[in-house]
Amino acid sequence: MNAHQNPADPILSRYDVRRPEMADVPAIHRLVAACDTEVLGRPDMTQDDVADALADPGLDVARDAWLVRGRDGGEDPVGWGYAVRQGSGGGVEIEVYARDAEAGSWLWRTVLGRTREIAVELGLPAAIVDIGVYRGDAAKRAAARAHGFAPATSFHRLRIEHGDPDPGSLPGVTVHPAAGLEELMRAAHRIHQEGFAEHFGFVPKEYDRWKEDFEASATHDWSQLLLAEADGHPAGMLLGSDMFAADENHGYVRILAVLPEFRGRGIGRLLLRHAFAADARRGRVGTYLHVDSGNTSPALDLYQSVGMRPVLVIDVWRRTL
């Protein structure tokens, strides 16, 4: 019997509820793909994305995740949910996928119950709980609202298709590959931490944890880490990954950060152009990234100025619990 499973809970007579395992990734992916297709007309996650969720260093699968199957012997689950800690400050990101209303309702209650426990374990009076919801997912919006969540910000997914991109140049600015070079990687870490300090949901991390979190992803690629120096000083960084490579043959800009004192000089634009050119050399047909619409810097304008266009909106709903 798992935590949160009351023997008298009627769901247990109709469903098999247990913890997910890596062996469940293909079945979970089929569930997620079916849910996404109902909303978007296509899947939006790969099996690597599902595996990354289970491998997240902030997730204790034995306590924080649930898989729900019907007792009719069907191969695929009808529900999957989890609560993953975002550092030690009380931030928790949750997810609930369900193709069955009763299983979905149970998962919402269970995941939020676990979130309350996480706050207690951290010695905090409350947790700040976030869930991402596609703008077009009316059912999930309604479920989030019914459970006390409200919209907090929105992330736009942008895309550019490649022809023969020119990386360009800037006087006094050089761009270096940073993979495997400890000094440059540490500089990139510092730029990310300082450049994102005021961003929505940002959780500061020490260097070793920063590396560990990226390396937990099956699609991480340190060879896509770039460091920009201005007049010999570290000024900006960009980290790409293969998140969209397997299913869409696109590159992905996971992080772009420029130190405040170097903003307005075109360094972010230069790093993007270098990333686009590198993706084109890899045979990628385009590049994606996500940007917070409430970003304190004019990031959306920057991305659109280099030819990127919005293709999807994901709203973040938040509740203090």
Disulfide bonds with the S-S distance in Angstrom:
none
